[in-house]
Amino acid sequence: MKNKQHEVWVFIEQRAGKAADVSFELLSKGRKLAETLKGTLKAVVIGHQMDEISQRCFLFGAKEVLLVDHPELKIYNTLPYARIMSELVDKHQPRIVLFGATFIGRDLAPRVASHTKSGLTADCTDLQISDVTYMRKDYPQLLLQIRPAFGGNILATIITPENPVQMATVREGVMEMHPLDTPVKGKITEIPFKEDPTDKLVQIIEQHREENKVNLKAAPIIVAGGYGMGSKEDFGLLHELADVIGGEVAGSRAAVDAGFVEHARQVGQTGVTVRPKLYIAVAISGAIQHRAGMDESNKIIAINNDPEAPIFDICHYGIVGDAKEVIPMLIDVYKHKLK
């Protein structure tokens, strides 16, 4: 390997001057990877008036921020961002580069990987460092890029042993955000922005964006329903239970596909990853695709009429019964006896 620096880089995504949570989740994970590699964690910040975001990176363990700040970069634009990131990777050859698996991350990462001829794995749910023997050759301290495959039925571990730079996009919420008690006394390295004629081949004329009104990741209590609820009308029981216990309503992919609940409330491999204090899984079988999004909940209560449902393998408390009978009883108990 020609790379000896063992640097771990995290691209800090921002919109309208606000950094994405996934970027700080990745800094928290990147800090652990850098410690294992005995290397350095760095953040790459591109935008305009990014001082506050740059300083916040130190709270999550970054020892250096590579800052490219210019009015032309205020709004994310594929061509200049990809060019800047590619030039930085070409020049410094970091060992690992991480992006959030967001609209921006999924747009940017493959362009940078293609330009720099780096390995890239999309939608990872875990990252580890390990020595690997592959094709009778020993590769020290490779990045293990772990992600669901074959519809989520297995977890695949992907390596890119011949690439000096290893890249991955990581789903929002799968890594825990851990700020330090005291920020690192790091440095900000300002990199001058040099315009290129290709930067303006695509121009942003207007932006129209509607903020997501549902924030499942922040909900301490989630009541989630599956296809077994039977109808959108019966999903109303879950809304009523969530109202009385102060929770949010979520659903499995099957429930979303059936139109019982909107996509923004989908939990699982192709939805949101959550870690609430209490997760109530109602009429959800517990397939691995759904469990990938909620199995780290602090407490899980499962309600299902099938005693063999896989959800009972991971729940802390299980109720075997018809949800349409059990949920009204829970609502009644909470309203009249527990308050």
N, C-alpha and C positions, 0 to 999 in steps of 0.2 A: 504494500500500500504506500503510495507516495504521500498520503496525508499523515502527518505526525502530530498535528496540533490538537486533535481531539476536542475541537470546538463544537458546541451544540448551539444552533441558532434557532430562534423562534421569530417568525414573521408576525408583527403586531398589527392586526387588522383594525381599521377604524372607519367609522362612517360619521360624517358631520362632526368630526372632532371627538367622538366618543369611541373608546376602545371596546372591542368585543370581549365578552367574558372568556370565550374559549382561548384567547391569546394568553390570558393570565393562568388559565388551567394548564396550558402547555408550558408556560414558564415554570410552574410548580413541578410538572413532570420532568421537564428538561433539566431542572436543578438536580434531580435524583440521577438522571442519566449522566450528567456531567460529573457528578461525584463518583459514580461507578467507573467512568473513564479516566478519572483524575484529570479532567479537562476544565474548560471554561464555558459558562453559559452567557450567551450574548443575545440581545434583542435587536431586530431590524425594524426601524420605525420610518415609514414614508408618509408624507402628508404636508400639511401647513399648520404652523403654530402648534407644534407637537411637544412643547416643553413639559407640560403637565403629564402627558402620557409617558414621555421618556423617563421622567422622575419616578413614576409609579412602577416602572419595570424593576427598579432597584428593590422595591418592597417584596418582589417575588424571586429575588436571587440573581438577577442579571448583573454581571460584573462590568459589562460594557454595553452601551447602546450605540448602534450605527444609525445615525440620523441623517435622512435626506429630507430637508425642509424647504419648500418652495410653493408660492401661490399656485403654480400650474399643477401641483400635486394634491391640492385640497380635496378633490373628489377622485375616488378610485377610477382609474382608466387603464385598461388592460395593457396597452402597448408600452407606455412609459414605465409603469410599475414592473412589468415583466423584464424590460430591458435593464432597469436599474438593479433588480434582484439578481438577474443573470450575470451582470458584470461583477457584482459583489462576490457571488459564489465562484465565478471564474478566477477572481483575483486572490481570494483568501482560502478557498478549498476547505470549508468547514467539514467536519466529520458527519454531522447530522443536521438536517434542516427540517423544521416542523411548521405546518400550516394547519389552521382550522379547516375542517371539512364543511365549509360554508359555501355560499354562492361565490364569494370572492376567492376563497382558498382553492376551490375546485377549478376556478378559472385560471388562477395564477400559477399554482404548483406544477401542473403538467407542462406549461410553456417553459418554465425555468428548468425543469428536469430534462425536457427535450433539448433545449439549447446547451445545457452543461453535460448532457449524456450521463445523467445520474439516475440511480434506481429510484422508483417512486411507488409507494403502495397507498391506495386510497381507502378512506373510511376505516382507519384502524380503531380498535377498541382497547388495545393495550400495546405497550412498547417495553422491551427489556433489552438488556445488554448481556451477551453470552459468547463464550468461545465456541466455535462451530467447526466440525470436521465435515467437509463436503467434497465428494469426488476424490477422496483420499488426500485432500489437502487441508491443512489447519488454518483457520481464519480466526485470529484473536479479536475479541471484543466487537462482534458484529451486532448491529441493531436487529433485533427480532421484531418484525412488524406483524402484529396479530390482528386478524380481522375475520368476521364471519364469511363463509363461502357456501355455495350450493344452497342458496335460499336461507342461509342461517342455520342449516342442519349440522355443520361442522365449523370448527375454528381452525383457520389456516394460519400457519406461521411462515412468513415470507422473508427471505434474505436476499441481499444483493451483494454477494461476496466479492465480485470483481470491480465494484464501483467505489472509488475513493470517497464520494459523497453519497450519503443515503438520505432519501427524503420520504416523508409520510404526511398525509393529511389525517387528522384525528377528529372524530365526531365530537360535537358539543356535549358537554356534561359527563363524558365518560371518565375524565380525569378530575380529581378533586382540586379545588383551588385552595392553596395554603400560603397565605402571606406570612412573611417573617415578622418576628417581634420588633426587630430593628432593621431598617433598610440597609442594603449593602452600600458601602461607600464606593460606588462605581464611577465610571467616567462616560461622558457623552462625546463620541467622535463624530463631528459634523462632516458630512461628505458633500461637496458642492454638486449642485444639479446642473448638468449640461444638456441643453435641449438637443434633440435629434429630429430631423425632418419626418421620420416615421411616427413620431409621437402624436402628430395631429392627423394621421390618416383616418382615425375615427375620433370624432368630437362629440362631447356630451352637450346637447342643446338644452334639455330640461330633464329634471328628475322628479318623478312622482312616486312617493313611497308611503305606504300605510303601515304604521307600527303594529306589531302583533299585540293584540289585546289580552292574549292568554299567556301567562308565565308559569307553566307547570313546574319549572326547575326551582322556583322560589316557594312553592306551596308546601307547607308543613304536613298537610293531610290531603291525600288524593283518593277519590272513590272512582275506580276504573271498572268499566263494563265490557263484556265481550259479546260475540254474536249470539251467545246463548240467552241474552236478554229478550230476543225475539222480535222487538220492534222499537222504532223511535219513541213511540208513546210510552212503552214500558221503561225506556231509559229515563223517563221523567222521575221514576222512583229514585234513581241515583242522584239526580239533581236535588231532589227533596232531602235525601240523606246528607248530601254534601252541604246543603244550606244549614241544616240544624247542627252539624258538627264543625262548621267553619272550614270546609275543604273545597277543593277544585274537582271537577269531573274530568275524567280521561277515558280513553277507549283503546281497545286492541285494533290491529289493522283490519281484522275481519269486520269489526263493528263500524269502523270508518268506511270501509268499502261498501257496506250495506246501507250507509247513509244514516246510521243511528246517532252519530256524533261527528263534528267537523274535524278535518285533518289536523288542524293546529293542536288538537287535544290527543293526538295519537302517541302512545308510549310503545317503545320497542325498537327493534333494529332499524327500521325505516322511519321511525318517529323520534320522539324525545327520550333522552335518558334522564331519569329522576332518582333522587335519594331523599324522599320525604321521611318525616318521623313516623308516619303511619300510612300504609298503602293497603286499601281494601280492594281486593280483586274479586269481582262479582261475575259469575258465569264466564270466566276466562279459563280455558283449558290449561294454559301455562306452557305453550310451545316455546322452544328455545329463543325464537325470534322476539317474543314478548318479554321473556325473562331477562334478555340482554339489556332491556331498558329500565328494569325496576328491581333486580335481585339484590341490590345493595341498600334497599330501603331499611330503615331502622327496625320497624315492625311490620309484618305482613299478615293480614287476615284474608283468608280465602273462603269464598262461598261458592259451592258448586254441587250440583245434584249427582255428579259422577265421583264416587269415592276413589276411583283410580286415576283421576285427573292429575297430570304432572305438577300442577300448581301446588298440590298438597306436599310435594317433596321439598319445597323451599319456604313454605309459609311457617309462621310461628304459631298461629292459631287457625284451625280449619273448621268450617261448618259444612256438613253435608246436608243439603236441602235445596228446595226450590227458592230461587232468589226472590220471586214475586211474593213468597210467603215470609221469608226471613227478613228482607229489607224493611217492610212495614213494621215488623216487631221491633227491629233495632231503632227505627224512628220513634216509635211509641215509647220505648224504654228511655231513650235519651230525653225526649220532650217532658215526660211526666215523672221519671224516677231518679234520673241522674243529675238533673240540674238543681 
